[in-house]
Amino acid sequence: MRKFNVTLVGGGSTWTPGLLQTLCKLKERFPVNKLVLFDINEERQSVIGEFAKVLFKEEYPELDFKYTTKVEEAYNDVDFVFMQMRTGGYAMREKDEKIPLSMGLIGQETCGAGGFAYGLRSIRDMIKTINDIRTYSKDAWILNYTNPAAIVAEALRREFPEDKRILNICDQPVNLLRSYGRILGRESKSFEPVYFGLNHFGWFTHLYDEEGKDLVPELKKLIHEKGFLPVDAEQRDKSWLDTYGMVQDICEDFSEYLPNTYLQYYLYPQYKGAKLNPNYTRANEVMDGREKRVFEECRKVAEEGTVKNCKMVHNDAHSEFMIQVAESIAYNQGKIFIVIVENNGTISNIQDDAMVEVAAILTANGPRPLSVGKIGVFHKGLIESQLAYEKLTVDAYYEGSYEKALQALTLNRTIVDAKKARKVLDKLIEANKEYWPNFK
């Protein structure tokens, strides 16, 4: 079985240790010859990198491993690049969340004004990184997790229109599938999903089991009766439990399909905004929780020189999904995953150049999306408004246009008020001076 050379961009991420552990767990299925961690933050990455050395010495001794801040070392002769970048780090995420909240607007990492800010920061670094990769590995598959995936995917579609080896993916649909498995008391691996939408803005219309039975009606009934929890509820922070809990409300109001959890921010912006703490946001929760736990455990492992006492708990969905996608491409398995692709008629009454999130068969030649057909007026209206916001955001980046940025935020359902949009835009411009283009 062929072994692959893999680079992980964002080596200092709190999600990296889980991905490294999963590579060990799945090494018989997806064997790796060389693994490189790359990050521009040497201090953060070194903590994760020293943990990795101990992990691989015990569990993957045949693996050629290193971590680096040098581009050539990271991208030379690579088969797969896993990307999980966060331009500006948690310090900028905190501003993304708190600036809108200070104005009575949703403060969230990928939705609304916060997602707009993060998206504009991500585009520049994503383009540079892909150009760097292509300098040293022209045929590498680039599997991008970087948020906000919808805005990033639209920018990359424009910047690299002929590059068919860039695939934008998100683990939230997989997290939902696993959570459906929890509520049904069965393994989610056998589910065949029918899903449509944009990233963090979609719906499951059907969910078939191995016998072809649609499980959506049963799921709706169970969610109505028992509520909804993530599959890994015991590991989750309170904010994530609240997020999943809102699925019950959405299903009560809009019963046709099963929603992505992020839709709550768009369907109930005033309600959600009132529930968010403007002084202690999700960024603070992560920095005080997962961030500390992960780095403390990595330092402990490096000091002890063994992973035998490691208590690190990681989200299997996040790391397994990334590796399973690579596995399906590498071995031409043709498995079905929910990924982000150019529409081209997949949703027949949405424009072709939309970057939609749908189920697709994934082969060595990339994704083959499964047709969705026409969608109804309500869902089409929601998607077209959100899609216009995403495209105008990317227009604003390329054109340096203040007006396009204002149009984008005015359209966003978490704002829908031009004066509020202008006010938050001006504050975000000031906060992002070193990251954004100059708007005129």
Residue, then its C-alpha position, 0 to 999 in steps of 0.5 A: m500500500r502506497k504511503f503518502n507525504v502530508t503537510l498540516v498547515g496550522g501546526g499550532s492549532t488546538w485541533t492538531p493533537g487530535l489529528l495526529q492521534t487519529l493518524c496513528k489510529l488510522k495508519e493501516r488505512f491511510p499510511v503516511n511516509k512523511l508528515v510536516l507541521f507548518d505554522i508561522n507561530e513557532e512558539r505555539q507549534s513547538v509545543i505541539g511538535e514536541f508532543a508529536k515527537v513523543l507520540f510518534k516515537e511510541e505509536y508511529p516510529e516508522l513515520d518521518f516527522k518534523y515541524t517547521t516555519k519554512v515554506e520550502e520544507a513544508y511543501n516540497d514533494v507533498d501529496f496532501v496538505f491539510m489546512q486549518m489556518r486562523t489569521g489573527g489567532y484568538a485575539m482577532r476572533e475575540k474582536d470578531e465576536k465582541i465588536p458586533l455584540s457591543m452594538g447589539l448584533i450577533g458576535q460569532e466566529t463564522c456568521g454575521a459581521g464576525g464571519f465577515a471580518y474573519g473571511l476578509r482576513s483569511i482570503r489573503d493568507m489562503i491565496k499566498t499559502i496555495n501559491d506557496i504550495r503550488t511552487y513546490s508541489k503542483d499536484a498536491w491535494i489541498l484539503n481546506y478546513t479554514n473558516p469561514a469556509a463559504i467566503v474562503a471557497e468563493a475567493l479560491r474559486r475566483e483566484f484558482p479557477e483551473d485548480k481542481r485539486i483544492l477541496n473545501i470541507c467542513d466537519q459540522p455536517v459530519n458532527l450532525l450525522r454522528s449526533y443523529g446516530r447518538i439519538l437513534g442509538r446506531e452507527s452513523k457510518s452507514f447513513e447516506p445523506v441528502y443535504f443542500g445549502l451553503n457552508h454553515f447554512g444548509w439542511f438534511t432532506h433525507l437520511y437513508d439507512e443501509e436498507g434504504k429507509d429514510l430516518v428523517p421522520e424518526l429523527k424529527k420525532l425524537i428531537h421534538e420529544k427529547g431535544f438534541l445533543p452533540v455526539d460528544a456532549e460530555q466533551r463540549d463546552k456549554s456554548w456548544l450544548d446551547t447551540y445544539g439545543m436550538v435545533q429543537d426550536i428550528c424543527e418546531d418552527f420549520s419542520e420540513y428538513l433537519p437544519n445545520t446548527y448555525l442556521q439559528y444565528y440567521l433565523y433568530p438573530q435578535y433572540k440569539g444576540a440577547k443570549l450571548n455574553p458581550n463580555y465573555t464570548r466563545a473565544n474566551e471560552v476556548m482560550d480558558g478551556r480547550e486552549k489551556r487543556v491542550f497545551e498543558e497536556c502537550r507540555k506534560v507529554a513532552e516532559e514525561g517522554t511518554v503518551k501513556n498517561c495522556k488524558m487528551v480528549h479530542n473530537d474524532a469527527h474533525s480529525e477522522f473526517m479530514i483523513q477519510v476524505a484524503e483516503s477516499i481520494a487516495y484510493n479512489q474509493g468513491k465514498i459519499f461526503i458532504v463537501i463544498v463544490e461549484n454548483n453547476g446545476t447541482i441545485s438546479n434553481i440556484q446560480d451555477d457559480a455558487m459554492v454550495e455544500v452538498a453530498a458528493i461521491l469522492t474519487a481520485n478525480g475529485p468530487r462528483p456532486l449528487s443532484v439535489g434538483k429544485i428547492g422550495v421558495f423559502h430555502k431558495g430565498l434564504i440561500e440567495s440572500q446569504l449567497a449574495y452576502e458572500k459574493l459581495t464580501v469577496d467583491a469587496y476584498y478584490e475591489g477594495s470597495y467600501e460600498k460592496a462591504l456595506q452592501a454585504l453586511t446590509l444583506n446579512r440576516t444577522i444585521v439587515d439594517a444599513k446604519k447598523a451595517r455601516k457602524v459595525l463595518d467602520k469599527l471592524i475596519e479599524a480593528n483589522k487595519e493590518y489584515w484587510p485591504n484598504f477600502k475606498 
